[in-house]
Amino acid sequence: MELNFLYKGKSIKIASATDKEASLLLYWWNDGEIMAHAGFPLGVNTSLEKVKQNISKNNETRQLLIIYCDNLPIGEMNFEIKNNMAQFGIKICNKDFQNNGYGVAILNELFSYLFETKNVDKIECDTNLKNIRSQYVYEKKLNMKRVKTFYNSCVNQIGEKCSATVFEITKNDYMNYKTKRDNKN
Ligand SMILES: CC(C)(COP(=O)(O)OP(=O)(O)OC[C@H]1O[C@@H](n2cnc3c(N)ncnc32)[C@H](O)[C@@H]1OP(=O)(O)O)[C@@H](O)C(=O)NCCC(=O)NCCS
């Protein structure tokens, strides 16, 4: 799949990962700084072979995606659809591209795609309770609802306890929010 849109004059592309991006994904996933938010402060220590296996699982309901800004790969995103519900994850790996509005713009594009093209009823994601930025983005910028928090539900790679918070948004709520937002602009 491929989604293309303009954001602040930049050309954003969200496209299915291919073997061509395997070594870049390997570099990102093995980097502890990039992966700390997901519980892997030392990186996931994966291999090129395993990354390629992951890429090969892309299909109609499950996608590992690369995010490009003006042809430069800046991060990755994924979704999986089960029983009309989509779960997603996003990582803008190039720090220079964080906090510039790209994340919100990209997720709005993904939500529209999932609700309008894939016809899912609900989108869900979870994040580390310490990840204040992502919670702000999900709740305040994308109108998702905080559903539950699992306190001390996991232990990260270096033995620290962590808590996970789940967010969701229904198709109705997103479409109403999108209409209101578009009418304002
Ligand atoms: C989370 C992520 C997708 C957000 O995308 P982004 O492009 O960086 O975010 P945006 O610029 O679109 O929006 C960030 C918003 O959060 C705010 N923000 C930034 N840091 C913040 C913080 N520490 N606390 C609260 N809000 C914060 C910004 O001010 C901005 O809001 P505003 O537009 O109202 O000012 C991106 O930063 C990322 O991939 N981070 C690394 C991986 C990650 O955390 N993934 C999500 C885990 S599930």
The ligand as a Gaussian input file, in Angstrom:
#p B3LYP/6-31G(d) Opt

LIG

0 1
 C        5.063000      10.140000      19.272000
 C        5.317000      10.676000      17.872000
 C        4.657000       9.764000      16.836000
 C        4.667000      12.072000      17.756000
 O        4.958000      12.598000      16.494000
 P        5.647000      14.055000      16.382000
 O        5.730000      14.386000      14.967000
 O        6.906000      14.052000      17.166000
 O        4.557000      14.927000      17.148000
 P        3.822000      16.249000      16.627000
 O        4.852000      17.291000      16.357000
 O        2.860000      15.912000      15.560000
 O        2.987000      16.622000      17.930000
 C        3.616000      16.642000      19.175000
 C        2.733000      17.360000      20.170000
 O        3.143000      16.948000      21.462000
 C        3.607000      18.059000      22.198000
 N        4.702000      17.583000      23.021000
 C        5.982000      17.361000      22.675000
 N        6.663000      16.902000      23.730000
 C        5.771000      16.819000      24.747000
 C        5.854000      16.405000      26.094000
 N        7.013000      15.988000      26.608000
 N        4.755000      16.452000      26.855000
 C        3.567000      16.872000      26.346000
 N        3.423000      17.266000      25.067000
 C        4.513000      17.236000      24.290000
 C        4.028000      19.072000      21.153000
 O        4.017000      20.378000      21.699000
 C        2.944000      18.866000      20.100000
 O        1.721000      19.447000      20.490000
 P        1.230000      20.904000      19.948000
 O        1.160000      20.789000      18.455000
 O       -0.119000      21.081000      20.578000
 O        2.247000      21.885000      20.414000
 C        6.855000      10.805000      17.556000
 O        7.417000      11.791000      18.417000
 C        7.616000       9.516000      17.716000
 O        7.582000       8.684000      16.833000
 N        8.333000       9.371000      18.851000
 C        9.221000       8.242000      19.084000
 C        8.489000       6.921000      19.174000
 C        7.230000       6.975000      19.985000
 O        7.160000       7.528000      21.077000
 N        6.186000       6.340000      19.422000
 C        4.880000       6.243000      20.039000
 C        4.917000       5.200000      21.042000
 S        3.519000       4.187000      20.993000

